[in-house]
Amino acid sequence: MPKLKTKKGVAKRFRCTGKNKVKRDHACKGHLKQAKNAKRKRKLSRPTGVTVTAEKMIKALMPYC
């Protein structure tokens, strides 16, 4: 059986944890930082999890996750 290809756009945006959960980075942290307070910027810098429904779609696009 041939190897399955990973969607490279998904691979760049998501990572898998040790327990096969999917992590993602927050949006809205690239520019206009002076309008955001420190607490908001700090929270945006940390990775977060993905919902269950989105996780199923992402794992289909990243077969070796």
Biopython code that builds the backbone (N, CA, C, O; Angstrom):
import numpy as np
from Bio.PDB.StructureBuilder import StructureBuilder

atoms = [
    (1, "MET", "N", (0.837, -1.182, 0.000)),
    (1, "MET", "CA", (0.000, 0.000, 0.000)),
    (1, "MET", "C", (0.884, 1.248, 0.000)),
    (1, "MET", "O", (1.842, 1.315, 0.770)),
    (2, "PRO", "N", (0.587, 2.231, -0.840)),
    (2, "PRO", "CA", (1.454, 3.412, -0.913)),
    (2, "PRO", "C", (1.323, 4.291, 0.329)),
    (2, "PRO", "O", (0.352, 4.227, 1.083)),
    (3, "LYS", "N", (2.342, 5.100, 0.493)),
    (3, "LYS", "CA", (2.307, 6.057, 1.604)),
    (3, "LYS", "C", (1.267, 7.123, 1.329)),
    (3, "LYS", "O", (0.986, 7.447, 0.175)),
    (4, "LEU", "N", (0.694, 7.668, 2.394)),
    (4, "LEU", "CA", (-0.279, 8.749, 2.267)),
    (4, "LEU", "C", (0.455, 10.086, 2.346)),
    (4, "LEU", "O", (1.403, 10.238, 3.116)),
    (5, "LYS", "N", (0.015, 11.037, 1.556)),
    (5, "LYS", "CA", (0.656, 12.349, 1.561)),
    (5, "LYS", "C", (0.010, 13.246, 2.613)),
    (5, "LYS", "O", (-1.203, 13.222, 2.823)),
    (6, "THR", "N", (0.844, 14.024, 3.255)),
    (6, "THR", "CA", (0.395, 15.008, 4.225)),
    (6, "THR", "C", (0.144, 16.321, 3.506)),
    (6, "THR", "O", (0.942, 16.731, 2.663)),
    (7, "LYS", "N", (-0.970, 16.991, 3.836)),
    (7, "LYS", "CA", (-1.218, 18.330, 3.308)),
    (7, "LYS", "C", (-0.259, 19.284, 4.004)),
    (7, "LYS", "O", (-0.320, 19.459, 5.221)),
    (8, "LYS", "N", (0.619, 19.895, 3.235)),
    (8, "LYS", "CA", (1.687, 20.692, 3.825)),
    (8, "LYS", "C", (1.174, 21.967, 4.489)),
    (8, "LYS", "O", (1.776, 22.442, 5.452)),
    (9, "GLY", "N", (0.079, 22.524, 3.993)),
    (9, "GLY", "CA", (-0.487, 23.705, 4.633)),
    (9, "GLY", "C", (-0.989, 23.407, 6.026)),
    (9, "GLY", "O", (-0.878, 24.241, 6.924)),
    (10, "VAL", "N", (-1.545, 22.216, 6.211)),
    (10, "VAL", "CA", (-2.021, 21.793, 7.530)),
    (10, "VAL", "C", (-0.839, 21.483, 8.439)),
    (10, "VAL", "O", (-0.863, 21.803, 9.628)),
    (11, "ALA", "N", (0.189, 20.865, 7.883)),
    (11, "ALA", "CA", (1.363, 20.509, 8.683)),
    (11, "ALA", "C", (2.067, 21.744, 9.228)),
    (11, "ALA", "O", (2.666, 21.695, 10.302)),
    (12, "LYS", "N", (1.999, 22.856, 8.490)),
    (12, "LYS", "CA", (2.640, 24.081, 8.953)),
    (12, "LYS", "C", (1.837, 24.771, 10.049)),
    (12, "LYS", "O", (2.401, 25.519, 10.848)),
    (13, "ARG", "N", (0.538, 24.532, 10.097)),
    (13, "ARG", "CA", (-0.322, 25.250, 11.037)),
    (13, "ARG", "C", (-0.615, 24.484, 12.317)),
    (13, "ARG", "O", (-0.940, 25.095, 13.334)),
    (14, "PHE", "N", (-0.508, 23.168, 12.291)),
    (14, "PHE", "CA", (-0.892, 22.343, 13.438)),
    (14, "PHE", "C", (0.236, 21.402, 13.811)),
    (14, "PHE", "O", (1.046, 21.011, 12.970)),
    (15, "ARG", "N", (0.277, 21.041, 15.103)),
    (15, "ARG", "CA", (1.241, 20.072, 15.608)),
    (15, "ARG", "C", (0.510, 19.071, 16.482)),
    (15, "ARG", "O", (-0.549, 19.371, 17.033)),
    (16, "CYS", "N", (1.074, 17.891, 16.606)),
    (16, "CYS", "CA", (0.463, 16.868, 17.447)),
    (16, "CYS", "C", (1.216, 16.774, 18.773)),
    (16, "CYS", "O", (2.437, 16.921, 18.823)),
    (17, "THR", "N", (0.465, 16.528, 19.841)),
    (17, "THR", "CA", (1.063, 16.339, 21.156)),
    (17, "THR", "C", (1.425, 14.867, 21.315)),
    (17, "THR", "O", (1.205, 14.067, 20.406)),
    (18, "GLY", "N", (1.971, 14.521, 22.451)),
    (18, "GLY", "CA", (2.339, 13.135, 22.711)),
    (18, "GLY", "C", (1.152, 12.206, 22.817)),
    (18, "GLY", "O", (1.275, 11.006, 22.570)),
    (19, "LYS", "N", (0.004, 12.748, 23.182)),
    (19, "LYS", "CA", (-1.203, 11.935, 23.324)),
    (19, "LYS", "C", (-2.122, 12.051, 22.118)),
    (19, "LYS", "O", (-3.325, 11.812, 22.217)),
    (20, "ASN", "N", (-1.541, 12.426, 20.963)),
    (20, "ASN", "CA", (-2.262, 12.530, 19.697)),
    (20, "ASN", "C", (-3.385, 13.557, 19.707)),
    (20, "ASN", "O", (-4.388, 13.391, 19.011)),
    (21, "LYS", "N", (-3.224, 14.607, 20.484)),
    (21, "LYS", "CA", (-4.136, 15.740, 20.382)),
    (21, "LYS", "C", (-3.496, 16.746, 19.435)),
    (21, "LYS", "O", (-2.288, 16.703, 19.203)),
    (22, "VAL", "N", (-4.292, 17.639, 18.897)),
    (22, "VAL", "CA", (-3.790, 18.604, 17.922)),
    (22, "VAL", "C", (-3.696, 19.971, 18.573)),
    (22, "VAL", "O", (-4.633, 20.430, 19.226)),
    (23, "LYS", "N", (-2.532, 20.628, 18.384)),
    (23, "LYS", "CA", (-2.312, 21.975, 18.900)),
    (23, "LYS", "C", (-2.293, 22.949, 17.743)),
    (23, "LYS", "O", (-1.935, 22.592, 16.621)),
    (24, "ARG", "N", (-2.685, 24.191, 18.024)),
    (24, "ARG", "CA", (-2.624, 25.250, 17.032)),
    (24, "ARG", "C", (-2.211, 26.538, 17.712)),
    (24, "ARG", "O", (-2.318, 26.676, 18.930)),
    (25, "ASP", "N", (-1.739, 27.479, 16.912)),
    (25, "ASP", "CA", (-1.399, 28.804, 17.421)),
    (25, "ASP", "C", (-2.604, 29.717, 17.258)),
    (25, "ASP", "O", (-3.477, 29.473, 16.425)),
    (26, "HIS", "N", (-2.640, 30.760, 18.056)),
    (26, "HIS", "CA", (-3.720, 31.733, 17.985)),
    (26, "HIS", "C", (-3.541, 32.653, 16.781)),
    (26, "HIS", "O", (-2.423, 32.869, 16.312)),
    (27, "ALA", "N", (-4.636, 33.182, 16.297)),
    (27, "ALA", "CA", (-4.605, 34.201, 15.251)),
    (27, "ALA", "C", (-4.548, 35.580, 15.909)),
    (27, "ALA", "O", (-4.558, 35.682, 17.136)),
    (28, "CYS", "N", (-4.490, 36.613, 15.120)),
    (28, "CYS", "CA", (-4.563, 38.013, 15.565)),
    (28, "CYS", "C", (-3.371, 38.443, 16.392)),
    (28, "CYS", "O", (-3.524, 39.270, 17.291)),
    (29, "LYS", "N", (-2.190, 37.914, 16.124)),
    (29, "LYS", "CA", (-1.030, 38.352, 16.889)),
    (29, "LYS", "C", (0.089, 38.863, 16.009)),
    (29, "LYS", "O", (1.210, 39.051, 16.482)),
    (30, "GLY", "N", (-0.191, 39.090, 14.741)),
    (30, "GLY", "CA", (0.843, 39.495, 13.808)),
    (30, "GLY", "C", (1.125, 40.993, 13.793)),
    (30, "GLY", "O", (2.276, 41.397, 13.628)),
    (31, "HIS", "N", (0.117, 41.810, 13.958)),
    (31, "HIS", "CA", (0.315, 43.255, 13.876)),
    (31, "HIS", "C", (-0.742, 43.946, 14.731)),
    (31, "HIS", "O", (-1.594, 43.287, 15.328)),
    (32, "LEU", "N", (-0.683, 45.274, 14.788)),
    (32, "LEU", "CA", (-1.558, 46.099, 15.637)),
    (32, "LEU", "C", (-1.440, 45.707, 17.111)),
    (32, "LEU", "O", (-2.440, 45.622, 17.824)),
    (33, "LYS", "N", (-0.217, 45.473, 17.550)),
    (33, "LYS", "CA", (-0.013, 45.005, 18.922)),
    (33, "LYS", "C", (-0.179, 46.104, 19.959)),
    (33, "LYS", "O", (-0.440, 45.813, 21.127)),
    (34, "GLN", "N", (-0.033, 47.357, 19.556)),
    (34, "GLN", "CA", (-0.145, 48.425, 20.548)),
    (34, "GLN", "C", (-1.582, 48.615, 21.002)),
    (34, "GLN", "O", (-1.817, 49.191, 22.064)),
    (35, "ALA", "N", (-2.556, 48.140, 20.216)),
    (35, "ALA", "CA", (-3.958, 48.267, 20.599)),
    (35, "ALA", "C", (-4.392, 47.154, 21.550)),
    (35, "ALA", "O", (-5.451, 47.251, 22.171)),
    (36, "LYS", "N", (-3.588, 46.105, 21.669)),
    (36, "LYS", "CA", (-3.939, 44.976, 22.540)),
    (36, "LYS", "C", (-3.223, 45.132, 23.870)),
    (36, "LYS", "O", (-2.071, 45.562, 23.919)),
    (37, "ASN", "N", (-3.913, 44.779, 24.952)),
    (37, "ASN", "CA", (-3.266, 44.891, 26.255)),
    (37, "ASN", "C", (-2.346, 43.689, 26.495)),
    (37, "ASN", "O", (-2.377, 42.714, 25.744)),
    (38, "ALA", "N", (-1.534, 43.771, 27.544)),
    (38, "ALA", "CA", (-0.493, 42.771, 27.789)),
    (38, "ALA", "C", (-1.076, 41.396, 28.059)),
    (38, "ALA", "O", (-0.528, 40.387, 27.617)),
    (39, "LYS", "N", (-2.182, 41.354, 28.781)),
    (39, "LYS", "CA", (-2.802, 40.070, 29.103)),
    (39, "LYS", "C", (-3.270, 39.359, 27.839)),
    (39, "LYS", "O", (-3.108, 38.147, 27.697)),
    (40, "ARG", "N", (-3.851, 40.126, 26.932)),
    (40, "ARG", "CA", (-4.357, 39.546, 25.686)),
    (40, "ARG", "C", (-3.211, 39.027, 24.814)),
    (40, "ARG", "O", (-3.315, 37.949, 24.228)),
    (41, "LYS", "N", (-2.125, 39.789, 24.729)),
    (41, "LYS", "CA", (-0.972, 39.361, 23.931)),
    (41, "LYS", "C", (-0.322, 38.121, 24.539)),
    (41, "LYS", "O", (0.139, 37.239, 23.815)),
    (42, "ARG", "N", (-0.287, 38.055, 25.860)),
    (42, "ARG", "CA", (0.299, 36.897, 26.538)),
    (42, "ARG", "C", (-0.517, 35.641, 26.265)),
    (42, "ARG", "O", (0.044, 34.570, 26.032)),
    (43, "LYS", "N", (-1.850, 35.772, 26.294)),
    (43, "LYS", "CA", (-2.712, 34.627, 26.017)),
    (43, "LYS", "C", (-2.613, 34.180, 24.562)),
    (43, "LYS", "O", (-2.683, 32.986, 24.270)),
    (44, "LEU", "N", (-2.449, 35.142, 23.649)),
    (44, "LEU", "CA", (-2.339, 34.797, 22.232)),
    (44, "LEU", "C", (-1.025, 34.091, 21.916)),
    (44, "LEU", "O", (-0.936, 33.371, 20.921)),
    (45, "SER", "N", (-0.011, 34.287, 22.744)),
    (45, "SER", "CA", (1.288, 33.692, 22.451)),
    (45, "SER", "C", (1.327, 32.201, 22.758)),
    (45, "SER", "O", (2.166, 31.485, 22.212)),
    (46, "ARG", "N", (0.445, 31.725, 23.613)),
    (46, "ARG", "CA", (0.450, 30.308, 23.985)),
    (46, "ARG", "C", (-0.365, 29.484, 22.994)),
    (46, "ARG", "O", (-1.399, 29.952, 22.517)),
    (47, "PRO", "N", (0.076, 28.265, 22.674)),
    (47, "PRO", "CA", (-0.740, 27.415, 21.800)),
    (47, "PRO", "C", (-1.983, 26.915, 22.524)),
    (47, "PRO", "O", (-2.034, 26.898, 23.754)),
    (48, "THR", "N", (-2.969, 26.512, 21.756)),
    (48, "THR", "CA", (-4.220, 26.029, 22.326)),
    (48, "THR", "C", (-4.649, 24.771, 21.602)),
    (48, "THR", "O", (-4.066, 24.399, 20.584)),
    (49, "GLY", "N", (-5.654, 24.129, 22.120)),
    (49, "GLY", "CA", (-6.160, 22.911, 21.507)),
    (49, "GLY", "C", (-7.115, 23.200, 20.367)),
    (49, "GLY", "O", (-7.393, 24.355, 20.046)),
    (50, "VAL", "N", (-7.609, 22.135, 19.764)),
    (50, "VAL", "CA", (-8.532, 22.226, 18.642)),
    (50, "VAL", "C", (-9.803, 21.498, 19.046)),
    (50, "VAL", "O", (-9.753, 20.533, 19.808)),
    (51, "THR", "N", (-10.944, 21.954, 18.539)),
    (51, "THR", "CA", (-12.203, 21.290, 18.859)),
    (51, "THR", "C", (-12.210, 19.877, 18.292)),
    (51, "THR", "O", (-11.416, 19.546, 17.412)),
    (52, "VAL", "N", (-13.113, 19.049, 18.806)),
    (52, "VAL", "CA", (-13.165, 17.638, 18.418)),
    (52, "VAL", "C", (-13.507, 17.483, 16.942)),
    (52, "VAL", "O", (-12.924, 16.647, 16.252)),
    (53, "THR", "N", (-14.448, 18.284, 16.460)),
    (53, "THR", "CA", (-14.842, 18.170, 15.057)),
    (53, "THR", "C", (-13.724, 18.616, 14.120)),
    (53, "THR", "O", (-13.500, 18.001, 13.078)),
    (54, "ALA", "N", (-13.025, 19.684, 14.490)),
    (54, "ALA", "CA", (-11.911, 20.146, 13.664)),
    (54, "ALA", "C", (-10.753, 19.158, 13.726)),
    (54, "ALA", "O", (-10.030, 18.986, 12.745)),
    (55, "GLU", "N", (-10.575, 18.512, 14.866)),
    (55, "GLU", "CA", (-9.480, 17.555, 15.027)),
    (55, "GLU", "C", (-9.637, 16.371, 14.072)),
    (55, "GLU", "O", (-8.649, 15.870, 13.536)),
    (56, "LYS", "N", (-10.862, 15.928, 13.861)),
    (56, "LYS", "CA", (-11.092, 14.820, 12.928)),
    (56, "LYS", "C", (-10.704, 15.206, 11.515)),
    (56, "LYS", "O", (-10.089, 14.413, 10.802)),
    (57, "MET", "N", (-11.058, 16.430, 11.097)),
    (57, "MET", "CA", (-10.714, 16.887, 9.754)),
    (57, "MET", "C", (-9.202, 17.047, 9.598)),
    (57, "MET", "O", (-8.637, 16.695, 8.563)),
    (58, "ILE", "N", (-8.553, 17.582, 10.638)),
    (58, "ILE", "CA", (-7.115, 17.818, 10.569)),
    (58, "ILE", "C", (-6.353, 16.491, 10.516)),
    (58, "ILE", "O", (-5.374, 16.363, 9.781)),
    (59, "LYS", "N", (-6.802, 15.515, 11.291)),
    (59, "LYS", "CA", (-6.113, 14.218, 11.287)),
    (59, "LYS", "C", (-6.282, 13.490, 9.972)),
    (59, "LYS", "O", (-5.433, 12.679, 9.601)),
    (60, "ALA", "N", (-7.376, 13.768, 9.252)),
    (60, "ALA", "CA", (-7.524, 13.182, 7.922)),
    (60, "ALA", "C", (-6.525, 13.776, 6.944)),
    (60, "ALA", "O", (-6.075, 13.098, 6.021)),
    (61, "LEU", "N", (-6.176, 15.046, 7.144)),
    (61, "LEU", "CA", (-5.218, 15.713, 6.265)),
    (61, "LEU", "C", (-3.769, 15.474, 6.689)),
    (61, "LEU", "O", (-2.852, 15.651, 5.887)),
    (62, "MET", "N", (-3.559, 15.073, 7.948)),
    (62, "MET", "CA", (-2.240, 14.716, 8.439)),
    (62, "MET", "C", (-2.280, 13.257, 8.895)),
    (62, "MET", "O", (-2.484, 13.004, 10.083)),
    (63, "PRO", "N", (-2.094, 12.301, 8.001)),
    (63, "PRO", "CA", (-2.311, 10.898, 8.348)),
    (63, "PRO", "C", (-1.305, 10.330, 9.348)),
    (63, "PRO", "O", (-1.617, 9.357, 10.035)),
    (64, "TYR", "N", (-0.120, 10.905, 9.446)),
    (64, "TYR", "CA", (0.888, 10.347, 10.351)),
    (64, "TYR", "C", (1.047, 11.170, 11.611)),
    (64, "TYR", "O", (2.154, 11.318, 12.129)),
    (65, "CYS", "N", (-0.044, 11.700, 12.100)),
    (65, "CYS", "CA", (-0.042, 12.518, 13.299)),
    (65, "CYS", "C", (-0.371, 11.646, 14.503)),
    (65, "CYS", "O", (-0.422, 12.143, 15.628)),
]
sb = StructureBuilder()
sb.init_structure("model")
sb.init_model(0)
sb.init_chain("A")
sb.init_seg("    ")
for serial, (resi, resn, name, xyz) in enumerate(atoms, 1):
    if name == "N":
        sb.init_residue(resn, " ", resi, " ")
    sb.init_atom(name, np.array(xyz, "f"), 0.0, 1.0, " ", f" {name:<3s}", serial, name[0])
structure = sb.get_structure()
